[in-house]
Amino acid sequence: MSELSGRTALITGAGQNVGAQTARVLASAGARVIVNDLFADRAETVVEQIRTAGGSAQTAVCDVTDLAAVTETFGQVGDIDILVNNAGIPITGFSMANFADDDPATWKAFIDLNVYGPMNCTHTVLPGMIARGWGRIITISSESARVGDRKLGAYAASKGAGPALMRSVAKEVGRHGITCNSLSLATQNNAGLDEASDMTLRQLKAYQVPRLGSASDVAAAIAWLTSDDGAWVTGQTIPINGGYATS
Ligand SMILES: NC(=O)c1ccc[n+]([C@@H]2O[C@H](COP(=O)([O-])OP(=O)(O)OC[C@H]3O[C@@H](n4cnc5c(N)ncnc54)[C@H](O)[C@@H]3O)[C@@H](O)[C@H]2O)c1
């Protein structure tokens, strides 16, 4: 029997990149996977890939910043045993600026997605996990929050919330068989960047393993945290960072 057979895993923002790979990996470990995204077409594509590979998946399209929508949409998919709070980059994208010059009008999108998003989703799934006596919650954070980053102050501030929430909830629910952790990511090569370009080579000097991250690096860590081997790990923020920061 596969490790996650009988479990249901919901991954937010799973229509592409890190979330999509996490959905595929958890499905291949036997989980029934619920693919959340703002965009139905992205979620449907991932569900189709999983089904084609022999896995079980369905979509759950909603905006995780909207508590009423999360409550209704998650309520339609049945028991959720594993939650991955992955959605974290607003569709409006980044406006990189030193904080003194940053436009306050851009801040709310980061706070809504990275503070309210994990809070809305975690609050929605916890009662069921507590009642069933088992759960895994993983929130994707960023090295921008853990060690700081120039020109990303508002994003960094918002990404600090997930680990704080996970640490606190971990202390409440460990006795119910639920673990709560965060993964702190350094830059992912989502866009298929040319790692031999001058700009990327300069960036790579900060990495001890000289490449950017891949969605597979992240999904593998999530698979471990959701497996029985990860059962004694809770309240932690684990860097998945190629040695970008070493403490
Ligand atoms: N990409 C990086 O270099 C990097 C670095 C550090 C941390 N991270 C974190 O990793 C996570 C995944 O990053 P990614 O690069 O795969 O993201 P991405 O932007 O490529 O994909 C995220 C998905 O989330 C969806 N989404 C956005 N807002 C949503 C909302 N309100 N409700 C539901 N879905 C929503 C988007 O439609 C998109 O399909 C994020 O939390 C991000 O902050 C990424």
The ligand as an SDF file (V2000), in Angstrom:
LIG
                    3D

 44 48  0  0  0  0  0  0  0  0999 V2000
    9.3390   31.1370   -6.7990 N   0  0  0  0  0  0  0  0  0  0  0  0
   10.3110   31.4050   -5.9210 C   0  0  0  0  0  0  0  0  0  0  0  0
   11.4670   31.7040   -6.2570 O   0  0  0  0  0  0  0  0  0  0  0  0
    9.9820   31.3480   -4.4530 C   0  0  0  0  0  0  0  0  0  0  0  0
   10.9910   31.6320   -3.5130 C   0  0  0  0  0  0  0  0  0  0  0  0
   10.6810   31.5710   -2.1630 C   0  0  0  0  0  0  0  0  0  0  0  0
    9.3950   31.1980   -1.7570 C   0  0  0  0  0  0  0  0  0  0  0  0
    8.4590   30.9470   -2.6830 N   0  0  0  0  0  0  0  0  0  0  0  0
    7.0980   30.5760   -2.2340 C   0  0  0  0  0  0  0  0  0  0  0  0
    6.7740   29.3150   -2.7850 O   0  0  0  0  0  0  0  0  0  0  0  0
    5.3700   29.2370   -3.0090 C   0  0  0  0  0  0  0  0  0  0  0  0
    5.1020   28.7870   -4.4310 C   0  0  0  0  0  0  0  0  0  0  0  0
    5.7430   29.6670   -5.3180 O   0  0  0  0  0  0  0  0  0  0  0  0
    5.6190   29.4720   -6.8890 P   0  0  0  0  0  0  0  0  0  0  0  0
    6.7810   30.2110   -7.4690 O   0  0  0  0  0  0  0  0  0  0  0  0
    5.3910   28.0530   -7.2410 O   0  0  0  0  0  0  0  0  0  0  0  0
    4.2760   30.3270   -7.1730 O   0  0  0  0  0  0  0  0  0  0  0  0
    3.5440   30.6140   -8.5590 P   0  0  0  0  0  0  0  0  0  0  0  0
    3.1430   32.0580   -8.5230 O   0  0  0  0  0  0  0  0  0  0  0  0
    4.3160   30.1140   -9.7170 O   0  0  0  0  0  0  0  0  0  0  0  0
    2.2120   29.7150   -8.4550 O   0  0  0  0  0  0  0  0  0  0  0  0
    1.3010   29.9070   -7.4140 C   0  0  0  0  0  0  0  0  0  0  0  0
   -0.1290   29.6390   -7.8330 C   0  0  0  0  0  0  0  0  0  0  0  0
   -0.9240   30.2310   -6.7970 O   0  0  0  0  0  0  0  0  0  0  0  0
   -2.1100   30.7200   -7.3780 C   0  0  0  0  0  0  0  0  0  0  0  0
   -2.6920   31.7410   -6.5170 N   0  0  0  0  0  0  0  0  0  0  0  0
   -2.2760   33.0320   -6.3890 C   0  0  0  0  0  0  0  0  0  0  0  0
   -3.1000   33.6860   -5.5430 N   0  0  0  0  0  0  0  0  0  0  0  0
   -4.0190   32.7760   -5.1320 C   0  0  0  0  0  0  0  0  0  0  0  0
   -5.1240   32.8600   -4.2570 C   0  0  0  0  0  0  0  0  0  0  0  0
   -5.4490   34.0210   -3.6650 N   0  0  0  0  0  0  0  0  0  0  0  0
   -5.8720   31.7520   -4.0300 N   0  0  0  0  0  0  0  0  0  0  0  0
   -5.5680   30.5860   -4.6580 C   0  0  0  0  0  0  0  0  0  0  0  0
   -4.5220   30.4480   -5.5040 N   0  0  0  0  0  0  0  0  0  0  0  0
   -3.7650   31.5340   -5.7360 C   0  0  0  0  0  0  0  0  0  0  0  0
   -1.6710   31.2650   -8.7140 C   0  0  0  0  0  0  0  0  0  0  0  0
   -2.7650   31.3230   -9.6160 O   0  0  0  0  0  0  0  0  0  0  0  0
   -0.5730   30.2820   -9.1480 C   0  0  0  0  0  0  0  0  0  0  0  0
   -1.0930   29.2770  -10.0110 O   0  0  0  0  0  0  0  0  0  0  0  0
    4.8160   30.6110   -2.6540 C   0  0  0  0  0  0  0  0  0  0  0  0
    4.3150   30.5840   -1.3330 O   0  0  0  0  0  0  0  0  0  0  0  0
    6.0090   31.5170   -2.7230 C   0  0  0  0  0  0  0  0  0  0  0  0
    5.8720   32.6600   -1.8940 O   0  0  0  0  0  0  0  0  0  0  0  0
    8.7020   30.9920   -4.0210 C   0  0  0  0  0  0  0  0  0  0  0  0
  1  2  1  0
  2  3  2  0
  2  4  1  0
  4  5  1  0
  4 44  2  0
  5  6  2  0
  6  7  1  0
  7  8  2  0
  8  9  1  0
  8 44  1  0
  9 10  1  0
  9 42  1  0
 10 11  1  0
 11 12  1  0
 11 40  1  0
 12 13  1  0
 13 14  1  0
 14 15  2  0
 14 16  1  0
 14 17  1  0
 17 18  1  0
 18 19  2  0
 18 20  1  0
 18 21  1  0
 21 22  1  0
 22 23  1  0
 23 24  1  0
 23 38  1  0
 24 25  1  0
 25 26  1  0
 25 36  1  0
 26 27  1  0
 26 35  1  0
 27 28  2  0
 28 29  1  0
 29 30  1  0
 29 35  2  0
 30 31  1  0
 30 32  2  0
 32 33  1  0
 33 34  2  0
 34 35  1  0
 36 37  1  0
 36 38  1  0
 38 39  1  0
 40 41  1  0
 40 42  1  0
 42 43  1  0
M  CHG  2   8   1  16  -1
M  END
$$$$
